[in-house]
Structure formats: structure tokens, C-alpha cells
Amino acid sequence: MFSVYILTYNEEIEIAECIESVISLSDEVIVVDSFSSDRTIEIAQQYPVQIVQHAFESHGKQRTWMLREVPTRHEWVYLLEADERMTPQLFAECLQAIQSQEYIGYYVAERVLFMNAWIRHCTQYPRYQMRLFRKDKVWFTDYGHTEREVCDGPTGFIQETYPHYTSGKGFSRWLEKHNRYSTNEAKETIHQRQKGTVNWKDLFWGRSEVERRRALKDLSVRLPFRPLVRFLYMYFLLGGIWDGKPGFTWCVLQAFYEYLIVLKVWEMENPIEREIPIHSPPSFPPLPKGG
């Protein structure tokens, strides 16, 4: 068996379905909450789960704190976001995978569900995330708005996928969230341009989708006209045109997100200097003589 962590912050819309997708499968589910201000905790308390709270600093630090400070019954754990779901087929394959001693962790591909449709082409499917691993062999560092895993040992891939509901909270929440994300991505863009490099070997001959995608990310921050390049790449090269209206909308939103990053990079590199005007005393016309 393996334990399941669910990370939450203001997830009252998603948390019930997320817990219900896994509670009958795993004998230990732990909700790690970043002090939600909505009904997330109230809803989670209705299920036989453990709930811990920890102030959020960053995605990487939150995950690393969770792995080091929240004990589990099992050495293997699975990371589940509130807008993701576990499936019986995925759970069964994960159970089979942890019987092997060959790998210390496994990547699982997401199926992005957006506007009630599976966005199969322009989301780089299959796009893998580190989800199942031995908790003493993996930790996380920050990269942009999200994180990157550091693995102390070889890793493998799970064939089953998990559904990821990316628009369950509406477009307003999506825009608000990506406005925040773009600030961290802008900082990472500046850092990569100054100190990072592009791994051309991984870009063309990477051993896995993860290595190739990371190299492509490092290249993309150096490209001119990034928003336009990203739209053309996703819509035409990846095949977003075959994903219908949801695919077109997804590509437009991702290009807009890229444009927000570009704008914030410019803003950080060109701080606005405001001169404080020195006002002279107002002058009045002379009073008429006499009277």
C-alpha cells in the first residue's frame, strides 16, 4: 500500500470529489492545507482523512516540508492535487509498481480536462509529473511558479493517466491564479537568462518527455515574440487545431499567460523612476491701483 497526500488551498469546489476518488482505495489519505479561508477544511473533515496545515511559501518548499515533517504509514507516497483525481486503474498499476525495487519513483501523465473536454493535443500529452515515489528518496526545489523534483535514484513511468480538471473554478479563478504565477515565472526567466543554459542534448535526444520538456522550457525563455511563438507551436505544431473550441481557447490563454510573463520581465528590468515635481508658489496678477 502507499499513502496519499492531497495539497489544498481554497479548494471547496474540488476537495470532496478528489477525496472520494481515493478514500476507498488507500488506507491513508492526508490533506495538507495552506490555511484555506473557504470551506475546504470543513468539507474534508467529513471524511476519514488526516488534516494538517502549514503556511505556504512556495510549491517546492511546501512539498519538501510535507515529506519531511508529516509521517506516513508507508514508505511510498502519491501526490494528488485537489483538481486531480485518482482512478481505480491508476491505483492498481501504482500498487503493482511499488512491488518492484528497480525504481524509487514514477512519473504519471495527466489528462487535461478543460471546458468539459479532454485537451489531448496542445497540452503536450502525455505530459508527465512525478507523483508516486519513496518519500525518503525525493524532494523538491522551486522553479518559476511551480517546482522540480530531485530524485535520489532511477525513475520509471506509469502507463495509466490521471484526470486534471483545470477550469472547475471558472475563468476568473484561472486568470487570477495565472496572474500570480506570471510574477514567479518572470523572475525565473530573468534568472535563467543570466545564469542558466539550454541543454541541447536533452532537447533533441532526451531520454524521456520530462528531460525534453525541461530543455524546451529553458530554450523558450530566450526566444523573441514568445506569446506568438507559443500559440503557433501549440495550435499548429502540437495540433491544438484538432482540439476544437476548447483547444483554441486553451492556446489563446496560454499565449496570454506568456505575454503576462514578458510584460513583467520588462517591468522588473525597467523599474519606473518617478520624479517628484517641485511646485513653485502660485502667482497672482497684481491688484489694480486705487479703489
C-alpha positions, 0 to 999 in steps of 0.5 A: 500500500502507499499513502496519499497526500492531497495539497489544498488551498481554497479548494471547496469546489474540488476537495470532496470529489478528489477525496472520494476518488481515493478514500476507498482505495488507500488506507491513508489519505492526508490533506495538507492545507495552506490555511484555506479561508473557504470551506475546504477544511470543513468539507474534508473533515467529513471524511476519514482523512488526516488534516494538517496545515502549514503556511505556504511559501512556495510549491517546492518548499511546501512539498519538501516540508510535507515529506519531511515533517508529516509521517506516513504509514508507508514508505511510498507516497502519491501526490494528488492535487485537489483538481486531480483525481485518482482512478481505480486503474491508476491505483492498481498499476501504482500498487503493482509498481511499488512491488518492484525495487528497480525504481524509487519513483514514477512519473504519471501523465495527466489528462487535461480536462478543460471546458468539459473536454479532454485537451489531448493535443496542445497540452503536450500529452502525455505530459508527465509529473512525478507523483508516486515515489519513496518519500525518503528518496525525493524532494523538491526545489522551486522553479518559476511558479511551480517546482522540480523534483530531485530524485535520489535514484532511477525513475520509471513511468506509469502507463495509466493517466490521471484526470486534471480538471483545470477550469472547475473554478471558472475563468476568473479563478484561472486568470487570477491564479495565472496572474500570480504565477506570471510574477514567479515565472518572470523572475525565473526567466530573468534568472535563467537568462543570466545564469542558466543554459539550454541543454541541447542534448536533452532537447533533441535526444532526451531520454524521456518527455520530462528531460525534453520538456525541461530543455524546451522550457529553458530554450523558450525563455530566450526566444523573441515574440514568445506569446506568438511563438507559443500559440503557433507551436501549440495550435499548429505544431502540437495540433491544438487545431484538432482540439476544437473550441476548447483547444483554441481557447486553451492556446489563446490563454496560454499565449496570454499567460506568456505575454503576462510573463514578458510584460513583467520581465520588462517591468522588473528590468525597467523599474519606473523612476518617478520624479517628484515635481517641485511646485513653485508658489502660485502667482497672482496678477497684481491688484489694480491701483486705487479703489 
